[in-house]
Amino acid sequence: MQDGREKGVVRSVMLDDGQSALVLLDQTLLPGEKKYLHLTRLEDIWEAIYQLRVRGAPAIGIAAAYGVYLAAKASAADTYDGLLADFLKAKEYLASSRPTAVNLFWALDRMERRFRQEAGRTPAEVKAALKEEAERIRAEDEEVCRRIGEHALTLLKPGMGLLTHCNAGTIATAKYGTALAPIYLGQERGYGFRVYADETRPLLQGARLTVWELMEAGVDVTLICDNMASIVMKEGRIDAVLVGCDRVAANGDTANKIGTSGVAILAKHYGIPFYVHAPLSTIDLNCRTGDDIHIELRPAEEVTTKWYERPMAPEGAKVYNPAFDVTDHGLITAIITEKGIAHPPFSESIPRLFES
């Protein structure tokens, strides 16, 4: 499975424990080159997360879990307390790579909880437990995505036109994806969805990643520029909007890739349902509203020079490049999770998802 395929499914995050390596599909090279990185240094894992070589909230969480396990595995500490000190240092370092995706912190905190549950055991036993926990995080994400897809399909009908923004597919998760999960399941069952994918400026995750993986799966997918979303809605081509998210606030505000809130506003105008697909791990009940979500600012070069042979903006131009925006809960039709579908008012329906 080191080529990233298992029964035709592209895998983007894997553990090669024999080589003590995190194996990542370098998403910055797609669609032109399909290359897997074998990372053994914590600094390289940090860089891969920061530079979006691995991206998508669930995939980031899985990569962080594997990364902090590998850091513990490499530790020469011969006592529980010594290993804990090395673990916490690695955890803090990886947590500094991306500020917005809550799955990063969720996965690292979960790994720490498992570490502390092993108090009194030998370093070798603790390391084995951390590996088990990281593998469990990956396996659970795969099942979570499948369940999200099943719930989402109850809201969709065969032959629908679907618009998606950014990439919330199989390469952003353990398998299936979040917003793309119902598309993959629908493809298996002959739903015949017609998918429109926003290019998603400035990093083009829709153009490079979503279109690539849906074409690989044989899905009917059409690429559009971000500023074409309005006209395809007006022309009646879109029956529903499907997006993922990186963080959900307690009131239902959601942070997702920049441009998502604009799509939500358009969908509201044209009377099109706007569905957010969110694992429970992305819901932050300690975050009251979207105003409390820290928005990552990215380098200006991503806008001015990254995709061009020569700069496409005047030298010295000021650039504002937020990686995410927040969609107000009033624009969201439903939030789809592995435990079910939350409808407005979200301040009441979201807490109920955690009761079971």
DODRENLUM-932518 format. One record per residue (C-alpha): residue number from 1; residue in three letters; y, z, x. Coordinates in nm, 4 decimals. Layout:
REM DODRENLUM-932518
SITE  pos  code         Y         Z         X
SITE  NUM   ALA         Y         Z         X
...
REM end
This chain:
REM DODRENLUM-932518
SITE  pos  code         Y         Z         X
SITE    1   MET    0.0000    0.0000    0.0000
SITE    2   GLN    0.2297   -0.0077    0.3031
SITE    3   ASP    0.3576   -0.3499    0.1981
SITE    4   GLY    0.5050   -0.1795   -0.1053
SITE    5   ARG    0.2784   -0.3382   -0.3645
SITE    6   GLU    0.0212   -0.1723   -0.5848
SITE    7   LYS   -0.1244   -0.3816   -0.8647
SITE    8   GLY    0.1770   -0.6134   -0.8533
SITE    9   VAL    0.4406   -0.3387   -0.8712
SITE   10   VAL    0.7022   -0.3206   -0.5969
SITE   11   ARG    0.7323    0.0290   -0.4488
SITE   12   SER    1.0544    0.1302   -0.2795
SITE   13   VAL    0.9777    0.4835   -0.1514
SITE   14   MET    0.6510    0.5903    0.0114
SITE   15   LEU    0.5161    0.8500    0.2531
SITE   16   ASP    0.3140    0.7491    0.5581
SITE   17   ASP    0.1956    1.0956    0.6507
SITE   18   GLY   -0.0276    0.9708    0.9299
SITE   19   GLN    0.2776    0.8324    1.1097
SITE   20   SER    0.5053    1.1134    0.9859
SITE   21   ALA    0.7327    0.8473    0.8396
SITE   22   LEU    0.9301    0.7849    0.5262
SITE   23   VAL    0.8743    0.4225    0.4257
SITE   24   LEU    1.1657    0.2631    0.2405
SITE   25   LEU    1.2309   -0.0828    0.1029
SITE   26   ASP    1.5717   -0.1657    0.2525
SITE   27   GLN    1.7584   -0.2575   -0.0646
SITE   28   THR    2.0683   -0.3642    0.1278
SITE   29   LEU    1.8796   -0.6742    0.2472
SITE   30   LEU    1.7587   -0.7929   -0.0937
SITE   31   PRO    1.7140   -1.0545   -0.2218
SITE   32   GLY    1.7274   -1.2481    0.1046
SITE   33   GLU    1.4863   -1.0321    0.3021
SITE   34   LYS    1.2127   -0.7915    0.1944
SITE   35   LYS    1.1882   -0.5380    0.4759
SITE   36   TYR    1.0337   -0.1918    0.4903
SITE   37   LEU    1.1804    0.0747    0.7161
SITE   38   HIS    0.9577    0.3386    0.8770
SITE   39   LEU    1.1875    0.6353    0.9346
SITE   40   THR    1.0766    0.9352    1.1389
SITE   41   ARG    1.4148    1.0872    1.2321
SITE   42   LEU    1.6084    1.2993    0.9840
SITE   43   GLU    1.9299    1.1287    1.0922
SITE   44   ASP    1.7857    0.7904    0.9957
SITE   45   ILE    1.6788    0.9212    0.6555
SITE   46   TRP    2.0316    1.0555    0.5983
SITE   47   GLU    2.1767    0.7196    0.6990
SITE   48   ALA    1.9401    0.5330    0.4657
SITE   49   ILE    2.0520    0.7442    0.1701
SITE   50   TYR    2.4209    0.7196    0.2560
SITE   51   GLN    2.4135    0.3458    0.3242
SITE   52   LEU    2.2227    0.2778    0.0000
SITE   53   ARG    1.9143    0.1463    0.1763
SITE   54   VAL    1.7436    0.3640   -0.0811
SITE   55   ARG    1.9365    0.3976   -0.4064
SITE   56   GLY    1.8834    0.4895   -0.7680
SITE   57   ALA    1.8979    0.8573   -0.8586
SITE   58   PRO    1.5198    0.9133   -0.8900
SITE   59   ALA    1.4398    0.7194   -0.5717
SITE   60   ILE    1.7019    0.9185   -0.3822
SITE   61   GLY    1.5394    1.2412   -0.5028
SITE   62   ILE    1.1936    1.1255   -0.3945
SITE   63   ALA    1.3249    1.0164   -0.0553
SITE   64   ALA    1.4978    1.3520   -0.0075
SITE   65   ALA    1.1799    1.5423   -0.0981
SITE   66   TYR    0.9753    1.3433    0.1515
SITE   67   GLY    1.2528    1.3729    0.4097
SITE   68   VAL    1.2788    1.7486    0.3969
SITE   69   TYR    0.8987    1.7761    0.4078
SITE   70   LEU    0.8889    1.5601    0.7202
SITE   71   ALA    1.1611    1.7758    0.8764
SITE   72   ALA    0.9526    2.0859    0.8120
SITE   73   LYS    0.6409    1.9113    0.9419
SITE   74   ALA    0.8211    1.8321    1.2682
SITE   75   SER    0.9348    2.1921    1.3155
SITE   76   ALA    0.7751    2.3830    1.6041
SITE   77   ALA    0.8436    2.7191    1.4375
SITE   78   ASP    0.5407    2.9479    1.4453
SITE   79   THR    0.6575    3.1935    1.1786
SITE   80   TYR    0.7462    3.1629    0.8106
SITE   81   ASP    1.1048    3.2760    0.8711
SITE   82   GLY    1.1512    3.0370    1.1610
SITE   83   LEU    1.0216    2.7458    0.9566
SITE   84   LEU    1.2466    2.8456    0.6661
SITE   85   ALA    1.5520    2.8369    0.8919
SITE   86   ASP    1.4642    2.4848    1.0087
SITE   87   PHE    1.3932    2.3758    0.6516
SITE   88   LEU    1.7245    2.5048    0.5172
SITE   89   LYS    1.9145    2.3314    0.7973
SITE   90   ALA    1.7463    2.0010    0.7121
SITE   91   LYS    1.8032    2.0540    0.3409
SITE   92   GLU    2.1760    2.1151    0.3880
SITE   93   TYR    2.2042    1.8074    0.6072
SITE   94   LEU    2.0317    1.5742    0.3594
SITE   95   ALA    2.2370    1.7176    0.0721
SITE   96   SER    2.5544    1.5945    0.2451
SITE   97   SER    2.4490    1.2285    0.2227
SITE   98   ARG    2.5561    1.1537   -0.1374
SITE   99   PRO    2.7716    1.3760   -0.3624
SITE  100   THR    2.7192    1.2336   -0.7133
SITE  101   ALA    2.3482    1.1766   -0.7804
SITE  102   VAL    2.2201    1.5097   -0.9087
SITE  103   ASN    1.8574    1.4148   -0.8365
SITE  104   LEU    1.9274    1.4548   -0.4654
SITE  105   PHE    2.0141    1.8224   -0.5083
SITE  106   TRP    1.7535    1.8761   -0.7797
SITE  107   ALA    1.4731    1.7537   -0.5542
SITE  108   LEU    1.5933    1.9506   -0.2524
SITE  109   ASP    1.6294    2.2691   -0.4588
SITE  110   ARG    1.2818    2.2192   -0.6017
SITE  111   MET    1.1402    2.1826   -0.2519
SITE  112   GLU    1.3136    2.5055   -0.1499
SITE  113   ARG    1.1688    2.6886   -0.4494
SITE  114   ARG    0.8217    2.5757   -0.3524
SITE  115   PHE    0.8847    2.6871    0.0054
SITE  116   ARG    0.9828    3.0352   -0.1076
SITE  117   GLN    0.6801    3.0587   -0.3356
SITE  118   GLU    0.4687    3.0300   -0.0222
SITE  119   ALA    0.6201    3.3446    0.1359
SITE  120   GLY    0.3748    3.5191    0.3659
SITE  121   ARG    0.1693    3.2081    0.4386
SITE  122   THR    0.1339    3.0390    0.7747
SITE  123   PRO    0.3632    2.7501    0.8700
SITE  124   ALA    0.0695    2.5091    0.8363
SITE  125   GLU    0.0017    2.6290    0.4817
SITE  126   VAL    0.3699    2.6017    0.3902
SITE  127   LYS    0.3877    2.2465    0.5247
SITE  128   ALA    0.0824    2.1482    0.3188
SITE  129   ALA    0.2462    2.2966    0.0085
SITE  130   LEU    0.5681    2.1037    0.0728
SITE  131   LYS    0.3776    1.7782    0.1041
SITE  132   GLU    0.1996    1.8520   -0.2234
SITE  133   GLU    0.5314    1.9237   -0.3959
SITE  134   ALA    0.6940    1.6049   -0.2689
SITE  135   GLU    0.3973    1.3977   -0.3861
SITE  136   ARG    0.4164    1.5715   -0.7222
SITE  137   ILE    0.7853    1.4821   -0.7555
SITE  138   ARG    0.6971    1.1152   -0.7007
SITE  139   ALA    0.4041    1.1172   -0.9440
SITE  140   GLU    0.6043    1.2984   -1.2100
SITE  141   ASP    0.8870    1.0464   -1.1810
SITE  142   GLU    0.6471    0.7611   -1.2477
SITE  143   GLU    0.5239    0.9309   -1.5638
SITE  144   VAL    0.8791    1.0245   -1.6661
SITE  145   CYS    0.9889    0.6610   -1.6414
SITE  146   ARG    0.6940    0.5427   -1.8495
SITE  147   ARG    0.7774    0.7944   -2.1219
SITE  148   ILE    1.1451    0.6956   -2.1182
SITE  149   GLY    1.0354    0.3369   -2.1674
SITE  150   GLU    0.8096    0.4265   -2.4592
SITE  151   HIS    1.0877    0.6204   -2.6344
SITE  152   ALA    1.3378    0.3409   -2.5721
SITE  153   LEU    1.1054    0.0801   -2.7237
SITE  154   THR    1.1253    0.2640   -3.0564
SITE  155   LEU    1.4942    0.1625   -3.0684
SITE  156   LEU    1.4396   -0.2024   -2.9763
SITE  157   LYS    1.2877   -0.5049   -3.1476
SITE  158   PRO    1.1082   -0.8094   -3.0033
SITE  159   GLY    1.3351   -1.0969   -2.9057
SITE  160   MET    1.6458   -0.8819   -2.8581
SITE  161   GLY    1.9193   -0.9738   -2.6135
SITE  162   LEU    1.9763   -0.6829   -2.3767
SITE  163   LEU    2.2613   -0.6240   -2.1333
SITE  164   THR    2.2170   -0.3968   -1.8301
SITE  165   HIS    2.4525   -0.2883   -1.5534
SITE  166   CYS    2.3678   -0.1988   -1.1920
SITE  167   ASN    1.9990   -0.1448   -1.1167
SITE  168   ALA    1.7844    0.1118   -1.2918
SITE  169   GLY    1.4510   -0.0543   -1.2328
SITE  170   THR    1.1275    0.0011   -1.0489
SITE  171   ILE    1.2879   -0.0088   -0.7032
SITE  172   ALA    1.5309    0.2675   -0.8076
SITE  173   THR    1.2475    0.5009   -0.9100
SITE  174   ALA    0.8800    0.5702   -0.8437
SITE  175   LYS    0.7778    0.2975   -1.0924
SITE  176   TYR    0.9048    0.1220   -1.4075
SITE  177   GLY    1.2637    0.2383   -1.3712
SITE  178   THR    1.4735    0.4118   -1.6344
SITE  179   ALA    1.6903    0.1558   -1.8152
SITE  180   LEU    1.4489   -0.1220   -1.7199
SITE  181   ALA    1.1363    0.0707   -1.8242
SITE  182   PRO    1.1418   -0.0595   -2.1849
SITE  183   ILE    1.1924   -0.4120   -2.0490
SITE  184   TYR    0.8843   -0.3852   -1.8275
SITE  185   LEU    0.6760   -0.2308   -2.1053
SITE  186   GLY    0.8083   -0.4910   -2.3472
SITE  187   GLN    0.7146   -0.7668   -2.1043
SITE  188   GLU    0.3569   -0.6346   -2.0935
SITE  189   ARG    0.3436   -0.6358   -2.4748
SITE  190   GLY    0.5001   -0.9734   -2.5418
SITE  191   TYR    0.8377   -0.8563   -2.6761
SITE  192   GLY    1.0158   -1.1554   -2.5258
SITE  193   PHE    1.3403   -0.9754   -2.4437
SITE  194   ARG    1.6327   -1.1859   -2.3174
SITE  195   VAL    1.8058   -0.9853   -2.0474
SITE  196   TYR    2.1624   -1.0314   -1.9225
SITE  197   ALA    2.2405   -0.8547   -1.5952
SITE  198   ASP    2.5950   -0.7762   -1.4816
SITE  199   GLU    2.6405   -0.8591   -1.1143
SITE  200   THR    2.7861   -0.5053   -1.0616
SITE  201   ARG    3.0685   -0.5351   -0.8114
SITE  202   PRO    3.1308   -0.4505   -0.5351
SITE  203   LEU    2.7748   -0.3915   -0.4079
SITE  204   LEU    2.6113   -0.6420   -0.6449
SITE  205   GLN    2.3130   -0.4267   -0.7406
SITE  206   GLY    2.2729   -0.6263   -1.0599
SITE  207   ALA    2.2783   -0.9628   -0.8860
SITE  208   ARG    2.0761   -0.8671   -0.5800
SITE  209   LEU    1.8329   -0.6133   -0.7225
SITE  210   THR    1.7986   -0.6279   -1.1010
SITE  211   VAL    1.7782   -1.0051   -1.1213
SITE  212   TRP    1.5412   -1.0139   -0.8231
SITE  213   GLU    1.2926   -0.7619   -0.9590
SITE  214   LEU    1.3003   -0.8947   -1.3168
SITE  215   MET    1.2393   -1.2479   -1.1914
SITE  216   GLU    0.9495   -1.1126   -0.9858
SITE  217   ALA    0.8070   -0.9708   -1.3099
SITE  218   GLY    0.8575   -1.2950   -1.5049
SITE  219   VAL    1.1266   -1.1545   -1.7357
SITE  220   ASP    1.3792   -1.3929   -1.8972
SITE  221   VAL    1.6913   -1.2755   -1.7132
SITE  222   THR    2.0395   -1.4304   -1.6875
SITE  223   LEU    2.2969   -1.3214   -1.4304
SITE  224   ILE    2.6591   -1.2837   -1.5393
SITE  225   CYS    2.9727   -1.1700   -1.3610
SITE  226   ASP    3.0994   -0.8281   -1.4648
SITE  227   ASN    3.3991   -0.9806   -1.6428
SITE  228   MET    3.1719   -1.1940   -1.8628
SITE  229   ALA    3.0266   -0.8995   -2.0564
SITE  230   SER    3.2834   -0.9311   -2.3326
SITE  231   ILE    3.2207   -1.2970   -2.4080
SITE  232   VAL    2.8412   -1.2663   -2.4227
SITE  233   MET    2.8857   -0.9783   -2.6665
SITE  234   LYS    3.1346   -1.1739   -2.8757
SITE  235   GLU    2.8981   -1.4710   -2.8867
SITE  236   GLY    2.6228   -1.2518   -3.0331
SITE  237   ARG    2.3936   -1.2738   -2.7330
SITE  238   ILE    2.3665   -0.8955   -2.6909
SITE  239   ASP    2.1858   -0.6651   -2.9339
SITE  240   ALA    2.1836   -0.3513   -2.7172
SITE  241   VAL    2.3108   -0.2235   -2.3827
SITE  242   LEU    2.0678   -0.0368   -2.1571
SITE  243   VAL    2.1966    0.1617   -1.8578
SITE  244   GLY    2.0713    0.4379   -1.6357
SITE  245   CYS    2.2798    0.7234   -1.5005
SITE  246   ASP    2.3194    0.9518   -1.2026
SITE  247   ARG    2.4373    1.2642   -1.3845
SITE  248   VAL    2.4684    1.3801   -1.7446
SITE  249   ALA    2.7121    1.6591   -1.8304
SITE  250   ALA    2.6315    1.9220   -2.0927
SITE  251   ASN    2.8543    1.7491   -2.3501
SITE  252   GLY    2.6865    1.4093   -2.3008
SITE  253   ASP    2.9404    1.2489   -2.0655
SITE  254   THR    2.7476    1.0396   -1.8124
SITE  255   ALA    2.8251    0.9237   -1.4587
SITE  256   ASN    2.6828    0.5875   -1.3628
SITE  257   LYS    2.7662    0.2958   -1.1352
SITE  258   ILE    3.1285    0.1864   -1.1478
SITE  259   GLY    3.1908   -0.0487   -1.4403
SITE  260   THR    2.9541    0.1257   -1.6814
SITE  261   SER    3.2317    0.2870   -1.8833
SITE  262   GLY    3.3982   -0.0522   -1.9319
SITE  263   VAL    3.0730   -0.1949   -2.0694
SITE  264   ALA    3.0491    0.1033   -2.3055
SITE  265   ILE    3.4026    0.0414   -2.4347
SITE  266   LEU    3.3184   -0.3238   -2.4992
SITE  267   ALA    2.9956   -0.2329   -2.6761
SITE  268   LYS    3.1840    0.0088   -2.9010
SITE  269   HIS    3.4357   -0.2638   -2.9881
SITE  270   TYR    3.1643   -0.5132   -3.0829
SITE  271   GLY    2.9457   -0.2599   -3.2641
SITE  272   ILE    2.6580   -0.2832   -3.0166
SITE  273   PRO    2.4435    0.0251   -2.9464
SITE  274   PHE    2.4859    0.1696   -2.5984
SITE  275   TYR    2.1787    0.3522   -2.4696
SITE  276   VAL    2.1741    0.5747   -2.1600
SITE  277   HIS    1.8326    0.6318   -1.9985
SITE  278   ALA    1.8222    0.9657   -1.8181
SITE  279   PRO    1.5373    1.1771   -1.6815
SITE  280   LEU    1.5893    1.5447   -1.7579
SITE  281   SER    1.6396    1.5924   -1.3838
SITE  282   THR    1.9713    1.4051   -1.4120
SITE  283   ILE    2.1045    1.6394   -1.6823
SITE  284   ASP    2.3266    1.9083   -1.5344
SITE  285   LEU    2.3804    2.1823   -1.7911
SITE  286   ASN    2.6062    2.3622   -1.5429
SITE  287   CYS    2.8428    2.0651   -1.5548
SITE  288   ARG    3.0504    2.1171   -1.8697
SITE  289   THR    3.2060    1.7704   -1.9020
SITE  290   GLY    3.2420    1.4498   -1.7055
SITE  291   ASP    3.5674    1.5830   -1.5621
SITE  292   ASP    3.3561    1.8187   -1.3517
SITE  293   ILE    3.1541    1.5381   -1.1891
SITE  294   HIS    3.2559    1.4579   -0.8330
SITE  295   ILE    3.3034    1.0826   -0.7910
SITE  296   GLU    3.2080    0.9413   -0.4534
SITE  297   LEU    3.4625    0.7131   -0.2835
SITE  298   ARG    3.3162    0.4341   -0.0724
SITE  299   PRO    3.4590    0.2379    0.2257
SITE  300   ALA    3.7208   -0.0310    0.1595
SITE  301   GLU    3.5127   -0.2878    0.3480
SITE  302   GLU    3.2657   -0.3010    0.0578
SITE  303   VAL    3.5400   -0.4685   -0.1455
SITE  304   THR    3.7294   -0.6723    0.1129
SITE  305   THR    3.4757   -0.8099    0.3599
SITE  306   LYS    3.1131   -0.7103    0.2913
SITE  307   TRP    2.9928   -1.0274    0.1191
SITE  308   TYR    3.2268   -1.2797    0.2783
SITE  309   GLU    3.2307   -1.4873    0.5958
SITE  310   ARG    3.5987   -1.4037    0.6234
SITE  311   PRO    3.8098   -1.1357    0.4493
SITE  312   MET    3.8929   -1.2049    0.0848
SITE  313   ALA    4.1949   -0.9738    0.0753
SITE  314   PRO    4.5105   -0.9526    0.2878
SITE  315   GLU    4.4670   -0.7495    0.6031
SITE  316   GLY    4.5811   -0.3928    0.5468
SITE  317   ALA    4.5532   -0.4103    0.1659
SITE  318   LYS    4.5036   -0.0706    0.0061
SITE  319   VAL    4.1654   -0.0395   -0.1657
SITE  320   TYR    4.0424    0.2108   -0.4214
SITE  321   ASN    3.6610    0.2008   -0.4293
SITE  322   PRO    3.4980    0.4688   -0.6473
SITE  323   ALA    3.1208    0.4290   -0.6596
SITE  324   PHE    3.0855    0.5671   -1.0128
SITE  325   ASP    3.2762    0.6153   -1.3345
SITE  326   VAL    3.2196    0.8484   -1.6272
SITE  327   THR    3.1339    0.7193   -1.9733
SITE  328   ASP    3.2696    0.9416   -2.2485
SITE  329   HIS    3.0013    1.0840   -2.4768
SITE  330   GLY    3.1822    0.9340   -2.7770
SITE  331   LEU    3.0880    0.5853   -2.6542
SITE  332   ILE    2.7160    0.6607   -2.6225
SITE  333   THR    2.4758    0.5847   -2.9080
SITE  334   ALA    2.1840    0.7829   -2.7655
SITE  335   ILE    2.0555    0.9376   -2.4432
SITE  336   ILE    1.6878    0.8588   -2.3898
SITE  337   THR    1.4786    1.1024   -2.1851
SITE  338   GLU    1.1115    1.1604   -2.1201
SITE  339   LYS    1.1161    1.4440   -2.3754
SITE  340   GLY    1.2710    1.2361   -2.6520
SITE  341   ILE    1.5982    1.0852   -2.7684
SITE  342   ALA    1.9218    1.2838   -2.7920
SITE  343   HIS    2.1729    1.1733   -3.0534
SITE  344   PRO    2.5311    1.2952   -3.1081
SITE  345   PRO    2.6479    1.5652   -3.1065
SITE  346   PHE    2.5026    1.5846   -2.7574
SITE  347   SER    2.6221    1.9401   -2.6987
SITE  348   GLU    2.3576    2.0368   -2.9554
SITE  349   SER    2.0842    1.7768   -2.8985
SITE  350   ILE    2.0713    1.7922   -2.5168
SITE  351   PRO    1.9849    2.1668   -2.4935
SITE  352   ARG    1.7034    2.1113   -2.7447
SITE  353   LEU    1.5370    1.8733   -2.4999
SITE  354   PHE    1.4794    2.1659   -2.2650
SITE  355   GLU    1.3320    2.4001   -2.5249
SITE  356   SER    0.9803    2.2615   -2.4773
REM end
